[in-house]
């Protein structure tokens, strides 16, 4: 019995020891590798991860795309000013929320074997020398082929011959919120870092509401990621990583690849991008606007304002016009119209079909060159932070939660409001008011409510005192912060 017991103990110990070796071997961590990623080809396509059906192994995606991702160093002799969207720029507090990696270092990706590389404009802006480091360690001189500051895209080129790897481009129009994506780049100098997340939002507006169409993602994007690819689960580039939020560590933004691909021919041929322009400020026909303005259609681009001496003004386009089609192609949203016009060359003739006061109108317009973002900002009013005089409150509680007062010459001069504008200026917005809407802000000049003119505080008081719960109001007026006319809608709730 003693021998049997001894043999049993020895066997049990041996089995336990062997099992421990197997488990420990399975949990042994892989060594950290700081060199360039492996470039072995993916065999058999992308594989699923583990037993989870339909999930994607981003190790395969990274293995496939990493060789085409490059590091970009842009050296300057000095004396250049970084673009206004840099993190250290303090000229415009409204733009501090979205910071960009500093000029001079970033990422990019090769799009064909001829050596063309896509990156961000702010990565190579004002660069006197560009050095591109490939995944295999080669350092090549890069030359700027073309750039488009409006959407922050640049095209550069290097030599290297047919041996250059290339990243396949996908279709960003097929993206859906919640779809898995990964970002590859060189954040903070950690070359070829891979992060994974999902698409958080599509069509985010950050800097220019008329052109911006950013993909928002929670895949980690940091300084140095700028210009690198955002990649879908099929291993296709669907975005160019461009900006991050300074208020959170998991909010990043990428330029849709379709938007960048659309301008590649112009970048290669002319080195810059020319966009058509008609000079109108637009909004969508929303249910609230349709109800309050009694519009006969539920689609189209509603004209809020028309630039002076613009092609649209010369063609007779007016506020409240609803643009329904361009050259016979139906328009459903204002973004569709912007994309259509921006995609045409200056000098092109277009025919707009519009609805004005229920009657169909048409206008032939010759497009001009879209002004740059800097030119647009130069024409915007200065002194917008000036504080208006203390509001003269109307008797009784402010209707709808808005306190207004009549325009006076001093306020008009300080805010650079055109003298032709008449109305009342909003001096206070009560967030608990009966018609609170976040789009309404102090300084907005109300000139009409549901197309009824407002010339004085008495006019305003007369109209709003008659509203009832459930009524939808369309405030039309002048927004000094935009230097344009605009619509603001509000629905009166039961607390009225």
C-alpha positions in Angstrom: 0.0 0.0 0.0 2.8 2.4 0.8 4.5 1.7 -2.6 1.1 2.1 -4.4 0.5 5.4 -2.6 4.0 6.6 -3.5 3.6 5.8 -7.1 0.2 7.5 -7.2 1.7 10.7 -5.7 4.6 10.7 -8.2 2.3 10.2 -11.2 -0.1 12.9 -10.0 2.8 15.3 -9.5 4.2 14.6 -12.9 0.8 15.1 -14.6 0.2 18.4 -12.7 3.7 19.6 -13.7 3.1 18.9 -17.4 -0.2 20.6 -17.4 1.4 23.6 -15.7 4.0 23.8 -18.5 1.3 23.7 -21.2 -0.7 26.5 -19.5 2.3 28.7 -18.8 3.4 28.2 -22.4 0.0 29.4 -23.7 0.2 32.5 -21.5 3.8 33.5 -22.2 3.7 37.0 -23.6 5.1 37.8 -27.1 8.3 39.8 -27.1 8.0 43.5 -27.8 9.1 44.5 -31.3 10.1 48.1 -32.1 11.4 47.6 -35.6 9.3 47.9 -38.8 6.4 45.4 -39.0 6.6 42.1 -40.8 5.6 42.2 -44.4 4.7 38.6 -45.0 1.8 38.2 -47.4 -1.6 37.3 -46.0 -2.5 33.8 -47.1 -6.1 32.9 -47.7 -7.5 36.4 -47.2 -8.7 37.9 -43.9 -9.4 35.5 -41.2 -12.0 35.6 -38.4 -10.8 36.0 -34.8 -11.2 33.0 -32.7 -14.6 31.4 -32.7 -16.6 34.7 -32.8 -18.5 34.4 -36.1 -18.2 37.4 -38.4 -15.5 39.2 -36.3 -12.4 40.4 -38.0 -8.8 39.7 -37.1 -7.2 43.2 -37.5 -3.8 41.5 -37.3 -4.4 40.4 -40.9 -5.5 43.9 -41.8 -2.5 45.5 -40.3 -0.2 42.9 -41.9 -1.6 43.8 -45.2 -1.6 47.6 -45.0 1.3 48.4 -42.8 3.9 48.2 -45.5 2.2 51.0 -47.4 2.1 53.4 -44.4 4.9 55.9 -44.3 6.4 58.4 -41.8 6.6 62.0 -43.1 9.1 64.6 -41.8 8.7 68.1 -43.1 11.6 70.4 -42.4 11.3 74.2 -42.7 14.0 76.9 -42.8 11.9 78.9 -40.4 9.7 82.0 -40.6 6.6 80.1 -41.5 3.4 80.3 -39.5 1.5 77.1 -38.8 -2.1 77.0 -40.0 -4.8 78.2 -37.7 -5.9 74.7 -36.7 -2.7 73.9 -34.9 -3.0 73.1 -31.2 -0.9 76.1 -30.1 -3.0 78.6 -32.0 -4.9 81.0 -29.8 -6.3 83.3 -32.4 -9.8 81.7 -32.4 -11.0 80.1 -29.1 -13.9 78.4 -30.9 -11.3 76.2 -32.7 -9.5 75.0 -29.6 -11.7 72.0 -29.2 -10.1 70.3 -32.3 -6.4 70.1 -32.2 -4.1 68.8 -35.0 -0.7 67.2 -34.7 2.1 69.8 -35.0 3.4 70.7 -38.4 6.5 68.9 -39.5 5.7 65.3 -38.5 3.0 62.9 -39.5 2.0 59.9 -41.5 0.9 59.0 -45.0 0.1 56.0 -47.2 1.2 55.0 -50.7 -1.8 54.8 -53.1 0.0 53.4 -56.2 3.3 52.0 -57.4 4.3 55.3 -59.1 5.0 56.6 -55.7 2.0 58.8 -55.0 1.3 59.3 -51.3 -1.8 60.8 -49.6 -1.4 62.8 -46.4 -2.8 65.9 -44.7 -2.0 69.4 -46.0 -1.1 70.6 -42.5 1.6 67.9 -42.3 3.6 69.3 -45.2 2.4 73.0 -45.1 5.3 75.4 -45.6 7.8 72.6 -45.8 11.1 73.3 -47.5 12.2 69.6 -47.5 10.1 66.5 -47.1 11.5 63.1 -46.0 9.4 60.0 -46.4 10.5 56.9 -44.5 9.1 53.6 -45.7 8.2 50.6 -43.6 11.4 48.8 -44.7 13.5 51.7 -43.4 14.3 53.5 -46.7 14.3 57.3 -46.5 13.3 59.0 -49.7 12.9 62.6 -50.8 9.3 63.6 -51.2 8.0 66.3 -53.5 4.6 68.0 -53.2 2.4 67.3 -56.2 -0.6 69.3 -55.1 -2.6 70.3 -52.0 -6.1 71.3 -51.0 -6.2 73.2 -47.7 -10.0 73.4 -47.8 -10.3 69.7 -46.9 -6.7 69.3 -45.5 -5.4 66.9 -48.1 -2.1 66.8 -49.9 -0.5 64.6 -52.5 3.2 64.0 -52.5 5.4 61.7 -54.6 8.6 59.7 -54.1 10.8 57.5 -56.2 11.3 53.8 -55.5 10.1 52.0 -58.5 7.7 49.0 -58.8 8.8 47.6 -55.4 6.6 50.1 -53.5 3.6 48.6 -51.7 0.3 50.2 -52.1 -2.8 50.5 -50.0 -6.1 49.6 -51.6 -8.8 52.4 -51.5 -12.3 51.5 -50.4 -15.7 53.3 -50.7 -16.3 55.6 -47.7 -19.9 56.1 -48.9 -20.6 52.5 -47.8 -19.5 53.2 -44.2 -22.0 52.7 -41.4 -22.0 54.0 -37.8 -20.8 51.2 -35.5 -18.6 49.6 -38.2 -15.2 48.4 -37.0 -12.2 50.3 -38.3 -8.5 50.6 -37.5 -6.0 53.5 -37.7 -2.3 53.1 -38.5 0.3 55.8 -38.2 3.2 57.2 -36.2 1.8 58.8 -33.1 4.4 60.6 -30.9 7.1 58.9 -32.9 5.9 55.3 -32.2 6.1 54.2 -35.8 3.5 51.9 -37.3 1.2 51.9 -34.3 -2.2 50.2 -34.8 -5.4 51.1 -33.0 -8.9 49.7 -33.4 -12.3 51.2 -32.8 -15.6 51.9 -34.5 -17.1 54.6 -36.7 -18.8 56.9 -34.2 -20.5 59.4 -36.6 -20.5 60.1 -40.3 -20.6 63.6 -41.8 -19.3 65.6 -38.8 -18.8 69.3 -39.3 -15.8 70.9 -37.6 -14.4 73.9 -39.5 -16.3 74.5 -42.7 -19.9 73.4 -42.6 -20.2 73.6 -46.4 -17.3 71.2 -47.1 -16.6 69.2 -44.0 -17.7 65.6 -44.1 -15.5 64.0 -41.4 -15.7 60.4 -40.2 -15.6 60.4 -36.4 -14.1 57.3 -34.8 -13.1 56.2 -31.3 -10.0 54.4 -32.7 -7.2 56.2 -30.9 -5.6 59.0 -33.0 -2.8 61.0 -31.5 -0.2 63.6 -32.6 1.7 62.0 -35.5 -1.3 60.0 -36.8 -2.2 62.8 -39.1 -2.2 61.7 -42.7 -2.3 58.0 -41.9 -5.0 55.7 -43.1 -8.3 54.8 -41.5 -9.1 51.2 -42.6 -12.2 49.1 -42.7 -12.5 45.4 -41.8 -11.9 44.4 -45.5 -8.4 46.0 -45.4 -9.4 49.1 -47.5 -8.5 52.7 -46.7 -11.7 54.6 -46.2 -10.3 57.8 -44.5 -7.3 60.0 -43.9 -6.8 60.6 -40.2 -6.8 64.4 -39.7 -7.9 65.8 -36.3 -8.5 64.9 -32.7 -10.6 66.5 -29.9 -8.6 68.1 -27.1 -11.5 67.3 -24.7 -11.3 63.5 -25.0 -8.8 60.8 -25.8 -11.1 58.8 -27.9 -12.6 61.2 -30.4 -10.8 61.4 -33.7 -11.7 62.5 -37.2 -10.8 61.4 -40.7 -11.4 62.9 -44.2 -13.5 60.4 -46.2 -11.4 58.7 -48.9 -14.0 59.4 -51.5 -13.7 63.1 -50.9 -9.9 62.9 -51.3 -10.1 60.6 -54.4 -12.5 63.0 -56.1 -9.8 65.8 -56.2 -6.8 63.5 -57.1 -7.1 64.3 -60.9 -6.9 68.1 -60.2 -4.0 67.6 -57.7 -2.0 65.6 -60.2 -2.7 67.9 -63.2 -2.9 71.4 -61.6 -1.5 71.0 -58.1 -4.5 72.7 -56.6 -8.3 72.3 -56.6 -10.8 74.7 -58.2 -14.4 74.5 -57.0 -17.5 76.0 -58.4 -19.3 78.7 -56.4 -22.7 80.5 -56.6 -22.7 82.4 -53.4 -25.7 81.2 -51.3 -26.1 80.2 -47.7 -28.4 77.1 -47.4 -30.3 74.9 -45.1 -32.4 71.8 -45.4 -36.2 71.8 -45.7 -36.9 70.4 -42.2 -40.4 69.4 -41.0 -40.4 72.4 -38.7 -39.5 74.8 -41.5 -42.1 73.2 -43.8 -44.8 73.6 -41.2 -44.0 77.1 -40.0 -43.4 78.6 -43.5 -46.1 76.5 -45.2 -43.7 75.2 -47.8 -45.3 72.9 -50.4 -42.3 70.5 -50.6 -40.3 68.5 -48.0 -37.0 68.4 -49.9 -34.5 70.7 -51.5 -32.0 73.4 -50.4 -33.7 76.4 -48.8 -31.8 79.7 -49.5 -31.1 81.6 -46.3 -28.9 84.3 -47.7 -27.3 85.4 -50.9 -23.8 87.0 -51.1 -23.7 90.4 -52.6 -22.3 90.6 -56.2 -22.4 86.8 -56.4 -23.4 84.7 -59.3 -26.6 83.8 -57.5 -27.5 87.4 -56.8 -26.9 88.3 -60.4 -29.1 85.5 -61.5 -32.0 86.7 -59.2 -31.8 84.1 -56.5 -33.5 85.3 -53.3 -33.9 84.2 -49.7 -36.8 81.7 -49.2 -36.2 80.2 -52.6 -36.1 76.4 -52.6 -33.6 74.9 -55.0 -35.0 71.6 -56.3 -32.7 70.5 -59.1 -29.4 71.3 -60.9 -29.4 70.6 -64.6 -32.4 68.3 -64.2 -30.9 66.3 -61.3 -33.1 66.4 -58.2 -31.7 67.9 -55.0 -32.9 66.6 -51.7 -30.6 68.2 -49.2 -28.4 71.3 -49.2 -25.3 69.1 -48.9 -26.2 67.5 -52.2 -26.3 70.9 -53.8 -23.0 72.0 -52.3 -21.3 68.8 -53.5 -22.7 69.2 -57.0 -21.7 72.8 -57.4 -18.3 72.3 -55.7 -17.6 69.4 -58.1 -17.9 71.6 -61.1 -15.2 73.9 -62.6 -15.5 77.7 -62.4 -16.9 79.1 -65.6 -19.4 76.3 -66.0 -23.0 77.2 -66.7 -25.7 75.5 -64.5 -29.5 75.7 -64.6 -31.3 75.8 -61.2 -34.9 74.8 -60.8 -36.4 76.6 -57.8 -39.7 77.1 -56.0 -40.6 80.6 -55.0 -43.8 81.3 -53.1 -45.3 78.1 -54.5 -44.3 78.9 -58.1 -41.6 77.2 -60.2 -38.7 79.4 -61.3 -35.5 78.7 -63.2 -32.1 80.5 -63.3 -29.0 80.0 -65.4 -25.9 80.7 -63.4 -22.2 80.9 -64.4 -20.1 79.5 -61.6 -17.1 81.4 -60.2 -14.1 80.2 -58.1 -15.0 79.3 -54.6 -13.1 81.6 -52.2 -10.5 80.0 -49.9 -11.2 79.6 -46.3 -8.7 82.5 -45.4 -10.5 84.8 -47.9 -13.8 84.0 -46.3 -12.5 84.7 -42.8 -11.1 88.0 -43.9 -14.6 89.1 -44.9 -16.2 88.1 -41.7 -17.0 90.9 -39.2 -14.6 91.9 -36.5 -15.3 92.7 -32.9 -17.9 89.9 -32.4 -17.0 89.6 -28.8 -18.2 93.2 -28.0 -20.8 93.1 -25.3 -24.1 94.9 -26.1 -25.6 97.3 -23.7 -27.8 96.1 -20.9 -31.1 94.8 -22.3 -34.2 96.8 -21.9 -36.6 94.1 -20.8 -40.1 94.0 -22.1 -42.9 94.2 -19.6 -43.9 90.8 -18.0 -41.8 87.7 -18.4 -39.8 87.2 -21.6 -42.1 85.4 -24.1 -40.7 82.0 -25.3 -37.6 82.5 -23.0 -36.1 85.2 -25.3 -35.3 88.7 -24.1 -35.0 91.1 -27.0 -34.5 94.8 -27.6 -34.6 97.1 -30.5 -31.5 97.7 -32.6 -29.6 100.9 -31.9 -26.8 102.6 -34.0 -24.1 101.8 -31.5 -24.8 98.0 -31.5 -25.2 98.0 -35.3 -21.8 99.7 -35.7 -20.0 97.5 -33.2 -21.3 94.3 -34.7 -20.9 95.5 -38.2 -24.6 94.8 -39.0 -25.7 96.1 -42.4 -27.7 99.3 -42.0 -30.5 97.9 -44.2 -31.3 95.3 -41.5 -34.2 96.1 -39.2 -35.5 94.0 -36.3 -34.8 93.1 -32.7 -31.7 91.7 -31.2 -31.7 88.7 -28.8 -30.0 89.7 -25.6 -30.8 86.7 -23.5 -31.8 83.1 -24.1 -33.5 81.2 -21.2 -32.7 77.5 -21.5 -36.0 76.7 -19.7 -38.1 78.9 -21.9 -41.2 77.6 -23.7 -39.4 77.6 -27.1 -35.8 77.1 -26.2 -33.6 76.0 -29.1 -29.8 75.6 -28.9 -29.3 77.3 -32.3 -30.6 80.6 -31.0 -27.9 82.8 -29.5 -27.3 86.2 -28.1 -26.7 88.8 -30.8 -29.0 87.2 -33.3 -31.2 89.8 -35.0 -34.7 88.7 -35.6 -36.2 90.3 -38.8 -39.1 88.0 -39.5 -41.2 85.3 -37.7 -43.1 82.9 -39.9 -42.5 85.5 -42.7 -44.1 88.3 -40.7 -41.7 91.3 -40.5 -40.4 92.4 -37.2 -39.4 96.0 -37.0 -39.7 96.8 -33.3 -40.0 95.1 -29.9 -43.8 95.8 -30.2 -44.0 93.8 -33.4 -42.1 90.9 -31.7 -44.4 91.1 -28.6 -47.5 91.1 -30.7 -46.6 88.0 -32.6 -45.2 85.8 -29.8 -47.9 86.7 -27.4 -50.4 85.0 -29.7 -48.6 81.7 -30.1 -49.9 78.5 -28.5 -48.4 75.2 -27.4 -47.5 73.1 -30.4 -46.9 76.1 -32.7 -43.7 76.0 -34.8 -41.9 79.3 -35.3 -39.4 80.0 -38.0 -37.2 83.0 -36.9 -35.5 84.5 -39.8 -32.7 87.0 -39.2 -29.1 88.1 -39.3 -26.4 86.2 -37.4 -23.4 88.5 -36.9 -21.1 85.5 -36.1 -21.8 84.2 -39.6 -22.2 87.5 -41.3 -25.2 86.0 -43.0 -28.9 85.6 -42.7 -30.2 82.3 -41.2 -33.3 80.4 -40.1 -33.8 79.3 -36.5 -36.8 77.1 -35.7 -38.5 76.5 -32.4 -41.6 74.5 -31.2 -43.6 76.0 -28.3 -44.0 73.4 -25.6 -46.7 72.9 -23.0 -44.9 75.0 -20.4 -45.9 78.1 -22.4 
